[in-house]
Amino acid sequence: MTTITNDPSLWPLISGNIFYNHWTIAAGVVVLYDWVLTLGQEIELIWRQRWSLITVLYLVIRYIGIPYSVINFLVNMPFISVTNTVSNIMFYVVNLTSVIVAAILGVIMITRLHAMYRRSGTMLIFLIVIFLAVNIACLVIAAIALRYQTTMEELVLDGTYMCNYEYGKNYQLMFLMVWMLITVWEILALCLSVWIAVKHFRDMRRLGPPTGGYCFGVMMKYHVLYFVSFIAVSCFQFINYSPELMNSNFTGTLILYGALQILFGVQRFVLGPRLILSVREYHTKLVANSAAESTMNLIVLRERVHV
């Protein structure tokens, strides 16, 4: 259904929608800018290397971020009119993509934790069981919320276009449940990372620095950045789902929504790929240094034999 009106009382709503749209553009620019910055590393460390599961996950999470940003921009674009069907499709794509990307990041986190725990089979099984339980529950809850708790209508306000979504009474509760489950998973991953990090550094003090210690430090660095960004996104999400803010058009609220868009993009589409790139870059340097050291030792040995 389409509603057309030129009611002056709705002008703040129009201004707020345009203001918020600027933030969605900024979020997309951040994702695109990071892709440009890391394109050289990506070609060298991803495309020219042997393919694996992590390679596929990297490419999916890296290249799903750009179309996601475009669709998110079009959903909130006030000067483009789309049909109800197209608007509904874009709305579902944006929300379900968020859940899918969270699942992909979870797989990446499992591979990192598995490596940090020295490829322990018990730890791998434990992580997979918890991961599947959390993500299956999130997918079911999100699908129910989107299918039965959301209706959409197009608003034409003084020559601008808006998609007005009406949410059911249980919509907020359902998506809060999704974020709570994801938060539980991330906290578990954080606790496991901190535990193995403390154990690792204790062993370093007692036995001396082992081979691969720097790689472990690189993984911990990007784990910390990822968890800090996740905590920020979760806090914003819990605040935004409060009834007082969901239908508010105050500038402060819109800035909060906009900041969430940028933080969400950084957490999902910047830090995840950079974690993989950083570890692969280290392994490449480690192999190169080992080869150089072996060559040097061989030259020294030959010189001694000749003498």
C-alpha angles and dihedrals in degrees: 000000000000124000119198121194142148096200108155090214088071095059092096087055090053093048091048092051092051091047092051091048089061089060092052088053090050091050091053092047091054091053093046093046092052090050090053091048094052099037093102092051090046093054092047100040103031114024096038096045131081111280122247140156091279090053091056093045091049093052093046096049093041098048098036089062095068098052089041090057092047093050092045088052093050092049090059098034107124097197100053122078119211131177121258091251094053092045091051092049092051091047092052092044092053094048098041091045088058090056093045093049090050088054092050091050088051090056090050090050090050091054091049093048090045089055092046090052090053094255095299110186092207092053091047093053091046092051093046093051094050092043094052093046093051097044097044089052091048093050093049094047093045092048092051092047094049095042102044106017103050133074127173138206132176118240121201105197117180093325097318127105128227135174109224113202119200113204127204122242092259096046095094092047093050096051091043086055090052092052092045091054092047089048091053090053093048093047090051090051090048093051091049091049093049092047095053091042092055090047091048095052092046089055089049091056093048102038104021129252110320126213110278095028093129091051089053089052091051091052092048092049093056092040089058092048091048094049093047090052091046092052090051092049092047093051091050091047094052090047094047093052092060111114092236093060105035094078098028124117099188115135093242091054092048090050088052091052091046094049088051090056092053095044091047091053092048094048096045106032105024112035095039095057092039091056090059094043094050094052093045091049090054093049090050092052091045092054091046092050092047091051091049092048092049091050091050092049090050092052091049091049092051092049091052092049091049092051 
